[in-house]
Amino acid sequence: MEDPVTAPTPLDKRWLTEAVRLREEHAGPLEDQEANRRARQQGGDLAARIEARALWLAERDGMAEALRHWKQGARLALLALMIAAVLSGAGLGLAALGDGQRPVNVFWALGSLLGLNLLLLVGWALGFFFAGEQGAALGRVWLWLSERLARDAQAAQLAPALLVLLQRQRLNRWLLGLLVHGLWLLAMLAALGMLLALLATRRYGFVWETTLLAADPFITLTQALGALPSLLGFAVPDEAMIRASGASLPALDIARQAWASWLLGVVLVYGLLPRLALAALCLWRWRQGRERLTLDLSLPGYAQLREALMPRSERIGVQDAAPDSLPHFAAGQLESASTGALLVGLELDELRPWPPALPHGITNAGVLDSRESRNKLLEQLSRFPPARLAVACDPRRSPDRGSLALLAELARNAGATRIWLLQAEPGQAIDAARLGDWHEALDRLGLPHADTSPLTWLEHGHD
C-alpha cells in the first residue's frame, strides 16, 4: 500500500499514529478488524503493531494522503515566511543607510539593524529557560498557514498530533527554535547583502551626534564593539577618526571605508553569527531528539489495543508447533487437514445446495454470510494460509465494494486464488450486464475467474 518513492519517514509514522489516536479519542474507535489482523501478522512488539495498525488505517481513511498535503502546505508556508524574512532584512539594510544624500548616523543605523534582532533574541532566551514556549507565536503562524494551504479535511488532527508528539520529549522548543533562528538568519543575511550592495554602489559619509554626552563614551563603545570583528579582519576606526566623525563629516575615503568595514563587522558578529550558531544548535538537537521519539504506550488509546494486537496466547508463548497444513472447517470450525486446498462460498443463497461433493483433501470453509464468519476465516488464513483457495460467488448479486474488498483480502492470504462464478440454478437466469460487472471488477483486482468448477485445480494444483 505504500509507494516506495513517498514512503513515510519514522517521524511520519509516529505522527500518523498519534493522529489516529486523537481521531479515535474524539470520534470513537475505527473499524479496525483488518488493520489489527495485519498488525498481528507483521509481528514485533506492541509499539510496532500499534504503528502498523495506525498506518494501515491512515492509508485507508485518507489521513496519509492528508499528511502529504499538509507537508506540502508546510513547505509553502515556510517558503512564504522565508520570502518575508528576506524582504524584511533587505528593508532593514536600506532603511539603515538611506539613499546617500545625507550622512549616516552610525549608532542609529546600528540600532535599526540589530535592535529588534537582539531584543527578540533576549526574549527567546528568557522563554527557553523559563517558559519553554519560545517561538510559539511564529510557530502558530506557521501551523496556521500550513493548514490553510493543505486544504484537506482529513488534516484536522495532524497539527495537534505533531504538537503532542513533540512536546512529549520537549522537541517543540528545538523545532520552533530552528524556525525562529533560521528566519532571522535569512533576514540578517539579506540585510548584510543589502549593506554590501549599497556601500559598493553609493558614497556614504558616517557621523555620530550627541547633545548630552561627551566623545569618550562613543570612542569606548565603538572600539569595544569592533574588538571581535577586528579578529576577523574588519577595520575599526581609530580615536582620531571617531572624534573627527563626531565633529563633522569626514572627507577622507579611508575614514569612510573604516566606518563601513566596522558597521559590516558588527552586523556580522553580533547579528548574523549568533543566529547561525543557535540555528545549528537547534538543528543538531532536533535531529538527535527525533531519533529517540517513541510512543507513550501508557496512554489509554494505546493501552486498550494491547489485547487486540498482543493476544494472551502470543504473550504466553507458543505451546505447540503450528500444523503443517490448514485446519479443516466443519460446521463453521477449522479442523486438521492434510492438504492446503480450501473452498469457501460468499453470501450464497440458502436454497442452493452447498457444498458440492468434494474430493479427498479439499477443505470446506462453509459460507461467509456474516461479519463474524468473515473475520474468523481471515484470522485463520492469516495464521495458516492455504496453497490454493477457491471462492464461490453468486453472480446474481451485485459485486459491491465490500465483497470485492473481502475477495482481495482472502486472496492476499492464499498462495493462489480462483473465483468460481456459479451458474444459475434450473429455472433461473443471470443478468448479462451484472455478470459483465463481475468480470470487469475481478479483472481489475487481478483475480482469475471462471464459471466452471475449480475442484480439479483445488485437488491437483492444475486443470
C-alpha positions, 0 to 999 in steps of 0.5 A: 500500500505504500509507494516506495518513492513517498514512503513515510519517514519514522517521524511520519509514522509516529505522527500518523499514529498519534493522529489516529489516536486523537481521531479515535479519542474524539470520534470513537474507535475505527473499524479496525478488524483488518488493520489489527489482523495485519498488525498481528501478522507483521509481528514485533512488539506492541509499539510496532503493531500499534504503528502498523495498525495506525498506518494501515488505517491512515492509508485507508481513511485518507489521513496519509494522503492528508499528511502529504498535503499538509507537508506540502502546505508546510513547505509553502508556508515556510517558503512564504515566511522565508520570502518575508524574512528576506524582504524584511532584512533587505528593508532593514539594510536600506532603511539603515543607510538611506539613499546617500544624500545625507550622512549616516548616523552610525549608532542609529543605523546600528540600532535599526539593524540589530535592535529588534534582532537582539531584543527578540533574541533576549526574549527567546532566551528568557522563554527557553529557560523559563517558559519553554514556549519560545517561538510559539507565536511564529510557530502558530503562524506557521501551523496556521498557514500550513493548514490553510494551504493543505486544504484537506479535511482529513488534516484536522488532527495532524497539527495537534498530533505533531504538537503532542508528539513533540512536546512529549520529549520537549522537541517543540522548543528545538523545532520552533527554535530552528524556525525562529533562528533560521528566519532571522538568519535569512533576514540578517543575511539579506540585510548584510547583502543589502549593506554590501550592495549599497556601500559598493554602489553609493558614497556614504559619509558616517557621523555620530551626534550627541547633545548630552554626552561627551566623545569618550563614551562613543570612542569606548563603545565603538572600539569595544564593539569592533574588538571581535570583528577586528579578529576577523579582519574588519577595520575599526576606526581609530580615536582620531577618526571617531572624534573627527566623525563626531565633529563633522563629516569626514572627507577622507575615503579611508575614514569612510571605508573604516566606518563601513568595514566596522558597521559590516563587522558588527552586523556580522558578529553580533547579528548574523553569527549568533543566529547561525550558531543557535540555528545549528544548535537547534538543528543538531538537537532536533535531529538527535531528539527525533531519533529517540521519539517513541510512543507513550504506550501508557496512554489509554488509546494505546493501552486498550489495543494491547489485547487486540494486537498482543493476544494472551496466547502470543504473550504466553508463548507458543505451546505447540508447533503450528500444523503443517497444513490448514485446519479443516472447517466443519460446521463453521470450525477449522479442523486438521487437514492434510492438504492446503486446498480450501473452498469457501462460498460468499453470501450464497443463497440458502436454497442452493445446495452447498457444498458440492461433493468434494474430493479427498483433501479439499477443505470446506470453509462453509459460507461467509454470510456474516461479519463474524464468519468473515473475520474468523476465516481471515484470522485463520488464513492469516495464521495458516494460509492455504496453497490454493483457495477457491471462492464461490460467488453468486453472480446474481448479486451485485459485486459491491465494494465490500465483497470485492474488498473481502475477495482481495483480502482472502486472496492476499492470504492464499498462495493462489486464488480462483473465483468460481462464478456459479451458474444459475440454478434450473429455472433461473437466469443471470443478468448479462450486464451484472455478470459483465460487472463481475468480470470487469471488477475481478479483472481489475483486482487481478483475480482469475475467474471462471464459471466452471468448477475449480475442484480439479485445480483445488485437488491437483494444483492444475486443470 
